[in-house]
Each structure stands twice: as C-alpha cells, then as structure tokens.
Amino acid sequence: MKRSSDILYGIHPVREALRAGRRRLRTLYLGERYADRRLAPLKALAAAHGIPVKTIPAADLRKLAGTDMHQGVCLEAGALPLMEITALISRIGKEDKAPFLLLLDGVVDPNNLGALVRTALCAGVDGVVIPRDRSAAPTPAADRASAGAMEHIRLTRVTNMVTTIQQLKTRGLWVVCADRHASQTLFATDLTGPLGLVIGGEEKGLRPLVKKTCDQLTAIPQSGAVDSLNASAAGAVLMYEALRQRSRKERSTQ
C-alpha cells in the first residue's frame, strides 16, 4: 500500500468520498458475505467513476480496514486534500456572506474531531482549522466518525494556531473562544459577523496563549452536577447558536 493511500471504511464515508470526488479513488472492496442492498449504490458510484470493484473474504476486509466496523465495504483512496490557510482565507473572503471558521485547539480524539466536522458542515461553517501537532488527524477513523462529512468540508492544518488567529484577525474576523470561566455567556455574545470560533481540547482546554490571542471569551450556561461538556457537544452548542444568530440576522436584512 502506498503511504499516500487511505483505507476508508463504512458505508457513509465511502459513499461521500465517491460523491465528493476530491480524492484519487483507486479500488472499492466489498466483503463476499455482505449482500446488504445499501452496498449496491456504492458499486454503481464506483462504476460511474471507473473504479475497480473487488469482492474479497470478510477476514481480508477486516484486515484491510483494521477494524470490524467496516459494514462490508472499504475504499482505497488517496489522502484527503487539505487547503493552505492562505487559500482558505482568500476563498472565503470572496464569498457573499460573513465568513465562519471553526478552529480546534488540541482536540486529540478522532471521534471528537469527526463529530465536530460533521456538525460544522451541517451548521454552515466555511472551514475547519486544526494544528499539525497535538491534534487528531483527518484519518479514516475520524472520517467514519464524521459520517463522511470530512469528504466535503474545507480542512486545513496549521503549524501555529496563535499565528493563524492573528492572521484571521487582520482579515477582519472576530475570534471567539469557548471558556467555561468566561464572564459573558454564549447567548449574550454576538456571533453574527465574520467569525472564528475556537474550541479547546478534551483534557486541557485552550492553551493560555491561544486564549490570550482571541478577541473574546464566551461560556455555555450550565446547571447540574456535571460542570462541563465534552469538546464535540460544546462545539455543537456553539456552532448552532452562531447559526441561529446568523440566520436571524440574514432574515431581518432581506
């Protein structure tokens, strides 16, 4: 297997990779004991793209995927194409709406990364920024957790999150980070303009310098015995509050 290859597994990631067509698609593998009718559309999509389809024993499919959670299908494909941060900023700056970016500072669990990407795509986020180090990578496991949303989102990895935030601020984005100790709550925070929303990692949260570089801190109101949400749940609340505010503003200006 070439190092530039990924083995995607599961019906949703494979389908979305075939639909998106952003990767170099190589071979679709089906388990010989899997006659699930949900696999038929995948074969049709592969045929439409001229991609070879191979039926292999279930044990070989499991070995190829590295997990039992393959749902009878794997896709050998090139690595997911990433955008440079400069290209992402340039592209969103030309679109006819206030930009909305999600920045993840130290999210190390691929399941959380996938869940956040899935929510981001649904909530109208223009792009997701993650660090190259101390962060979950866009692996097949993260892709499966995103239900294939990773195949459609604009994703960039950066060397220095602080420098990236400063760069976004010079381009007019207001950078808001989630911090449960913030004095202002999410529902009192204006999220309608050009926005960079920063979510910290699962264990340590935001790094101090990242927090210091942001324009504003905001907290999710909470009650009950547990005093914090996990990264993906907190991100979902924040992104959908931003979507609610932005949709309301858009309706009011029409």
C-alpha beads as a LAMMPS data file, in Angstrom:
LAMMPS data file: protein, C-alpha beads

254 atoms
253 bonds

1 atom types
1 bond types

-500.0 500.0 xlo xhi
-500.0 500.0 ylo yhi
-500.0 500.0 zlo zhi

Masses

1 110.0

Atoms # bond

1 1 1 0.000 0.000 0.000
2 1 1 1.365 3.445 -0.858
3 1 1 1.874 5.825 2.033
4 1 1 -0.288 8.349 0.226
5 1 1 -3.240 5.961 0.456
6 1 1 -6.066 5.803 2.980
7 1 1 -8.381 2.874 3.516
8 1 1 -11.806 4.348 4.157
9 1 1 -14.361 2.043 5.723
10 1 1 -18.052 2.150 6.465
11 1 1 -20.949 2.930 4.150
12 1 1 -21.201 6.684 4.816
13 1 1 -17.506 7.623 4.471
14 1 1 -17.118 5.509 1.343
15 1 1 -20.275 6.914 -0.235
16 1 1 -19.307 10.509 0.499
17 1 1 -15.769 10.009 -0.813
18 1 1 -17.251 8.647 -4.048
19 1 1 -19.741 11.517 -4.247
20 1 1 -17.276 14.269 -3.409
21 1 1 -14.608 13.067 -5.822
22 1 1 -11.894 15.054 -4.031
23 1 1 -9.578 12.116 -3.518
24 1 1 -7.798 9.940 -6.033
25 1 1 -10.063 6.893 -5.948
26 1 1 -8.396 3.533 -6.512
27 1 1 -10.323 0.370 -5.578
28 1 1 -13.649 -0.423 -3.905
29 1 1 -13.582 -3.607 -1.807
30 1 1 -16.731 -5.488 -0.818
31 1 1 -16.959 -8.376 1.624
32 1 1 -18.174 -11.527 -0.097
33 1 1 -20.601 -12.355 2.729
34 1 1 -22.167 -8.912 2.696
35 1 1 -25.208 -8.765 0.428
36 1 1 -26.562 -5.589 2.029
37 1 1 -28.656 -3.691 -0.518
38 1 1 -27.059 -0.470 0.751
39 1 1 -23.856 -1.546 -0.993
40 1 1 -25.438 -1.586 -4.459
41 1 1 -25.407 2.228 -4.842
42 1 1 -21.724 2.212 -3.893
43 1 1 -20.990 -0.224 -6.691
44 1 1 -22.922 1.990 -9.095
45 1 1 -20.993 5.084 -7.969
46 1 1 -17.701 3.239 -8.362
47 1 1 -18.679 2.127 -11.846
48 1 1 -19.604 5.702 -12.782
49 1 1 -16.116 6.820 -11.743
50 1 1 -14.416 3.895 -13.493
51 1 1 -13.170 2.486 -10.193
52 1 1 -12.476 -1.253 -9.995
53 1 1 -14.635 -3.243 -7.586
54 1 1 -13.238 -6.330 -5.883
55 1 1 -15.084 -8.840 -3.714
56 1 1 -12.877 -10.327 -1.015
57 1 1 -13.343 -12.639 2.013
58 1 1 -14.673 -10.990 5.143
59 1 1 -11.454 -11.752 7.027
60 1 1 -9.437 -9.902 4.383
61 1 1 -11.821 -6.956 4.525
62 1 1 -11.393 -6.755 8.278
63 1 1 -7.622 -6.845 7.901
64 1 1 -7.766 -4.130 5.260
65 1 1 -9.931 -1.860 7.420
66 1 1 -8.123 -2.680 10.651
67 1 1 -11.482 -2.922 12.401
68 1 1 -14.750 -4.881 12.427
69 1 1 -16.692 -1.642 11.893
70 1 1 -16.369 -1.692 8.102
71 1 1 -20.025 -2.544 7.290
72 1 1 -18.870 -4.745 4.428
73 1 1 -17.058 -2.080 2.409
74 1 1 -13.654 -0.403 2.114
75 1 1 -12.302 2.110 -0.362
76 1 1 -8.647 2.561 -1.176
77 1 1 -8.164 6.223 -1.932
78 1 1 -5.532 8.914 -1.951
79 1 1 -5.066 11.182 1.042
80 1 1 -7.735 13.782 1.743
81 1 1 -6.703 17.061 0.066
82 1 1 -6.167 19.871 2.560
83 1 1 -6.235 23.611 1.936
84 1 1 -3.492 26.019 2.869
85 1 1 -4.719 28.581 5.377
86 1 1 -3.954 31.424 2.935
87 1 1 -6.076 29.753 0.257
88 1 1 -8.909 29.194 2.738
89 1 1 -8.885 32.824 3.847
90 1 1 -8.709 34.061 0.262
91 1 1 -11.593 31.841 -0.832
92 1 1 -13.981 32.689 1.961
93 1 1 -13.177 36.366 1.555
94 1 1 -14.705 36.271 -1.916
95 1 1 -17.998 34.701 -0.872
96 1 1 -21.151 36.729 -0.417
97 1 1 -21.583 36.149 3.315
98 1 1 -19.756 36.763 6.566
99 1 1 -17.094 34.040 6.937
100 1 1 -17.475 31.445 9.671
101 1 1 -14.484 29.285 10.648
102 1 1 -14.052 26.630 13.328
103 1 1 -10.624 26.343 14.975
104 1 1 -9.825 23.302 17.114
105 1 1 -7.005 23.721 19.601
106 1 1 -5.739 20.345 20.749
107 1 1 -8.720 18.072 20.028
108 1 1 -6.923 14.713 20.103
109 1 1 -9.781 12.200 19.943
110 1 1 -10.572 11.255 16.312
111 1 1 -14.195 10.640 17.303
112 1 1 -14.499 14.194 18.602
113 1 1 -12.787 15.562 15.504
114 1 1 -15.193 13.640 13.282
115 1 1 -18.243 14.721 15.279
116 1 1 -17.150 18.373 15.188
117 1 1 -16.553 18.252 11.429
118 1 1 -19.978 16.697 10.896
119 1 1 -21.660 19.436 12.936
120 1 1 -19.576 22.113 11.222
121 1 1 -20.743 21.012 7.789
122 1 1 -24.378 20.981 8.930
123 1 1 -24.083 24.367 10.669
124 1 1 -22.697 26.178 7.629
125 1 1 -19.081 26.512 8.763
126 1 1 -16.837 27.575 5.865
127 1 1 -13.748 25.723 7.005
128 1 1 -12.123 23.869 9.898
129 1 1 -8.608 24.640 11.136
130 1 1 -6.582 22.128 13.184
131 1 1 -2.939 22.147 14.358
132 1 1 -0.388 19.812 12.814
133 1 1 0.843 18.736 16.250
134 1 1 -1.015 17.637 19.385
135 1 1 -4.210 17.135 17.432
136 1 1 -6.237 14.352 15.901
137 1 1 -5.514 13.992 12.187
138 1 1 -8.076 13.517 9.385
139 1 1 -7.709 9.727 9.448
140 1 1 -10.209 7.130 8.205
141 1 1 -11.355 6.720 11.831
142 1 1 -12.124 10.444 12.069
143 1 1 -13.805 10.303 8.660
144 1 1 -16.055 7.494 9.845
145 1 1 -16.929 9.455 12.996
146 1 1 -17.903 12.367 10.731
147 1 1 -20.209 10.055 8.697
148 1 1 -18.328 11.188 5.595
149 1 1 -18.690 14.937 6.256
150 1 1 -14.907 15.219 6.189
151 1 1 -15.032 14.487 2.457
152 1 1 -16.891 17.777 1.884
153 1 1 -15.553 20.234 4.476
154 1 1 -12.689 22.624 3.780
155 1 1 -9.973 21.488 6.162
156 1 1 -6.575 22.994 6.869
157 1 1 -3.742 22.048 9.234
158 1 1 -1.528 24.819 10.553
159 1 1 1.829 24.883 12.282
160 1 1 0.986 27.640 14.755
161 1 1 -2.562 28.294 15.955
162 1 1 -1.679 31.639 17.571
163 1 1 -0.169 32.954 14.331
164 1 1 -3.236 31.707 12.444
165 1 1 -5.610 33.521 14.807
166 1 1 -3.607 36.721 14.405
167 1 1 -3.770 36.276 10.641
168 1 1 -7.539 35.843 10.743
169 1 1 -7.930 38.932 12.900
170 1 1 -6.043 41.058 10.355
171 1 1 -8.563 39.854 7.754
172 1 1 -11.452 41.145 9.835
173 1 1 -12.585 38.010 11.687
174 1 1 -13.721 38.346 15.302
175 1 1 -12.214 35.368 17.126
176 1 1 -14.300 33.956 19.983
177 1 1 -13.149 31.100 22.170
178 1 1 -15.193 28.882 24.437
179 1 1 -14.179 29.077 28.088
180 1 1 -16.419 27.906 30.903
181 1 1 -14.999 30.562 33.243
182 1 1 -15.851 33.461 30.906
183 1 1 -17.976 36.232 32.430
184 1 1 -20.156 36.541 29.312
185 1 1 -22.461 33.726 28.243
186 1 1 -22.855 32.354 24.766
187 1 1 -26.378 33.743 24.436
188 1 1 -25.143 37.272 25.142
189 1 1 -22.291 37.033 22.628
190 1 1 -22.690 38.449 19.130
191 1 1 -21.725 35.715 16.640
192 1 1 -23.241 37.282 13.524
193 1 1 -20.207 38.883 11.845
194 1 1 -17.019 37.436 10.309
195 1 1 -16.273 34.772 12.918
196 1 1 -13.567 32.419 14.057
197 1 1 -14.885 30.072 16.754
198 1 1 -12.220 28.326 18.855
199 1 1 -12.828 25.081 20.763
200 1 1 -10.233 23.681 23.166
201 1 1 -9.123 20.087 23.633
202 1 1 -10.743 17.386 25.707
203 1 1 -8.420 17.442 28.715
204 1 1 -6.572 20.757 28.976
205 1 1 -8.932 23.004 27.036
206 1 1 -7.470 26.049 25.336
207 1 1 -3.776 26.746 25.670
208 1 1 -3.153 30.016 27.563
209 1 1 -1.534 31.853 24.645
210 1 1 -4.333 30.810 22.293
211 1 1 -6.902 32.084 24.793
212 1 1 -4.996 35.346 25.222
213 1 1 -4.878 35.897 21.448
214 1 1 -8.649 35.546 20.976
215 1 1 -10.832 38.656 20.921
216 1 1 -13.477 37.377 23.296
217 1 1 -14.254 34.542 25.698
218 1 1 -17.721 33.065 25.968
219 1 1 -19.246 30.445 28.258
220 1 1 -22.026 27.931 27.720
221 1 1 -24.591 28.288 30.540
222 1 1 -24.802 25.060 32.527
223 1 1 -26.592 23.619 35.523
224 1 1 -26.463 20.258 37.215
225 1 1 -23.869 18.045 38.836
226 1 1 -21.545 17.821 35.824
227 1 1 -19.832 21.146 35.202
228 1 1 -18.581 20.745 31.639
229 1 1 -19.462 19.354 28.207
230 1 1 -17.097 17.354 26.059
231 1 1 -15.472 19.038 23.078
232 1 1 -17.890 17.798 20.430
233 1 1 -21.009 18.598 22.481
234 1 1 -19.724 22.075 23.390
235 1 1 -18.793 22.708 19.775
236 1 1 -22.257 21.706 18.589
237 1 1 -23.942 24.115 21.023
238 1 1 -21.653 26.978 19.987
239 1 1 -21.937 26.378 16.253
240 1 1 -25.711 26.133 16.301
241 1 1 -26.075 29.265 18.389
242 1 1 -23.923 31.014 15.784
243 1 1 -26.108 29.566 13.022
244 1 1 -29.275 30.705 14.828
245 1 1 -27.992 34.252 15.229
246 1 1 -26.665 34.492 11.695
247 1 1 -29.854 33.096 10.154
248 1 1 -31.957 35.529 12.153
249 1 1 -29.801 38.477 11.048
250 1 1 -29.966 37.354 7.430
251 1 1 -33.780 37.151 7.543
252 1 1 -34.013 40.591 9.121
253 1 1 -31.982 42.198 6.318
254 1 1 -33.970 40.657 3.450

Bonds

1 1 1 2
2 1 2 3
3 1 3 4
4 1 4 5
5 1 5 6
6 1 6 7
7 1 7 8
8 1 8 9
9 1 9 10
10 1 10 11
11 1 11 12
12 1 12 13
13 1 13 14
14 1 14 15
15 1 15 16
16 1 16 17
17 1 17 18
18 1 18 19
19 1 19 20
20 1 20 21
21 1 21 22
22 1 22 23
23 1 23 24
24 1 24 25
25 1 25 26
26 1 26 27
27 1 27 28
28 1 28 29
29 1 29 30
30 1 30 31
31 1 31 32
32 1 32 33
33 1 33 34
34 1 34 35
35 1 35 36
36 1 36 37
37 1 37 38
38 1 38 39
39 1 39 40
40 1 40 41
41 1 41 42
42 1 42 43
43 1 43 44
44 1 44 45
45 1 45 46
46 1 46 47
47 1 47 48
48 1 48 49
49 1 49 50
50 1 50 51
51 1 51 52
52 1 52 53
53 1 53 54
54 1 54 55
55 1 55 56
56 1 56 57
57 1 57 58
58 1 58 59
59 1 59 60
60 1 60 61
61 1 61 62
62 1 62 63
63 1 63 64
64 1 64 65
65 1 65 66
66 1 66 67
67 1 67 68
68 1 68 69
69 1 69 70
70 1 70 71
71 1 71 72
72 1 72 73
73 1 73 74
74 1 74 75
75 1 75 76
76 1 76 77
77 1 77 78
78 1 78 79
79 1 79 80
80 1 80 81
81 1 81 82
82 1 82 83
83 1 83 84
84 1 84 85
85 1 85 86
86 1 86 87
87 1 87 88
88 1 88 89
89 1 89 90
90 1 90 91
91 1 91 92
92 1 92 93
93 1 93 94
94 1 94 95
95 1 95 96
96 1 96 97
97 1 97 98
98 1 98 99
99 1 99 100
100 1 100 101
101 1 101 102
102 1 102 103
103 1 103 104
104 1 104 105
105 1 105 106
106 1 106 107
107 1 107 108
108 1 108 109
109 1 109 110
110 1 110 111
111 1 111 112
112 1 112 113
113 1 113 114
114 1 114 115
115 1 115 116
116 1 116 117
117 1 117 118
118 1 118 119
119 1 119 120
120 1 120 121
121 1 121 122
122 1 122 123
123 1 123 124
124 1 124 125
125 1 125 126
126 1 126 127
127 1 127 128
128 1 128 129
129 1 129 130
130 1 130 131
131 1 131 132
132 1 132 133
133 1 133 134
134 1 134 135
135 1 135 136
136 1 136 137
137 1 137 138
138 1 138 139
139 1 139 140
140 1 140 141
141 1 141 142
142 1 142 143
143 1 143 144
144 1 144 145
145 1 145 146
146 1 146 147
147 1 147 148
148 1 148 149
149 1 149 150
150 1 150 151
151 1 151 152
152 1 152 153
153 1 153 154
154 1 154 155
155 1 155 156
156 1 156 157
157 1 157 158
158 1 158 159
159 1 159 160
160 1 160 161
161 1 161 162
162 1 162 163
163 1 163 164
164 1 164 165
165 1 165 166
166 1 166 167
167 1 167 168
168 1 168 169
169 1 169 170
170 1 170 171
171 1 171 172
172 1 172 173
173 1 173 174
174 1 174 175
175 1 175 176
176 1 176 177
177 1 177 178
178 1 178 179
179 1 179 180
180 1 180 181
181 1 181 182
182 1 182 183
183 1 183 184
184 1 184 185
185 1 185 186
186 1 186 187
187 1 187 188
188 1 188 189
189 1 189 190
190 1 190 191
191 1 191 192
192 1 192 193
193 1 193 194
194 1 194 195
195 1 195 196
196 1 196 197
197 1 197 198
198 1 198 199
199 1 199 200
200 1 200 201
201 1 201 202
202 1 202 203
203 1 203 204
204 1 204 205
205 1 205 206
206 1 206 207
207 1 207 208
208 1 208 209
209 1 209 210
210 1 210 211
211 1 211 212
212 1 212 213
213 1 213 214
214 1 214 215
215 1 215 216
216 1 216 217
217 1 217 218
218 1 218 219
219 1 219 220
220 1 220 221
221 1 221 222
222 1 222 223
223 1 223 224
224 1 224 225
225 1 225 226
226 1 226 227
227 1 227 228
228 1 228 229
229 1 229 230
230 1 230 231
231 1 231 232
232 1 232 233
233 1 233 234
234 1 234 235
235 1 235 236
236 1 236 237
237 1 237 238
238 1 238 239
239 1 239 240
240 1 240 241
241 1 241 242
242 1 242 243
243 1 243 244
244 1 244 245
245 1 245 246
246 1 246 247
247 1 247 248
248 1 248 249
249 1 249 250
250 1 250 251
251 1 251 252
252 1 252 253
253 1 253 254
